[in-house]
Amino acid sequence: MNVIGASLVNLSTGEELQNWSSVPAVISHGGEDRSGAIIGSEFSGGCLLVERICEPAPFGSPPVVSESSKFDGEKVVVTRVYGEIDLAPIRGQLVSSVKANAASIILAYCPQYKQANLTARAAELALTYPGTAGIDLPEPYKSEWLAGSAIWNYIKAVRAHSNTLEAEINKISTADELKNWQPHDWPTP
């Protein structure tokens, strides 16, 4: 249980008279304004300032549909009923994380300037040898093309894996599954 605030309770009836998300600087009750009250402070009319506690909210911060509370003799126990969780923001965060991880892996392997240089060199070779497949280029261009192709193949594998992980995330239908989902097995060069 988590402490979620404070309540002023009538000890003879167990009725929760007032509640706050934290102990206020000044509490007004029965014509009295009191500052500096702490949990356990007694007030006129047989009232006591106690903690409000509640079970932690489920993953995903679902909306509270209804709430009830009961004084158990020491504290006010709050029971909440939650509505449906909107999974879209959770999915969005996971997908963004996967995309950022993919970008990080790709850029660590082949920085942006090197990707631009490879693209430019492939265009030069295509213009110099129109209609010739890279594998059919004369040496040393064939070896150059094969090395660049290996780099691009790894980058494509990372992008494809990122797309696979995103598809997995989008198929998940519960907040608990999203909470426990982990990316797996990124390709290695």
Secondary structure, 3 states (H helix, E strand, C coil): CEEEEEEEEECCCCCEEEEECCCCCEEEECCEEEECCCCCCEECCCEEEEEEEECCCCCCCCCEEEEEEEECCCCEEEEEEECCCCHHHHHHHHHHHHHHHHHHHHHHHCCHHHHHHHHHHHHHHHHHCCCCCHHHCCCCHHHHHHHHHHHHHHHHHHHHHHHHHHHHHHHCCCHHHHHHCCCCCCCCC
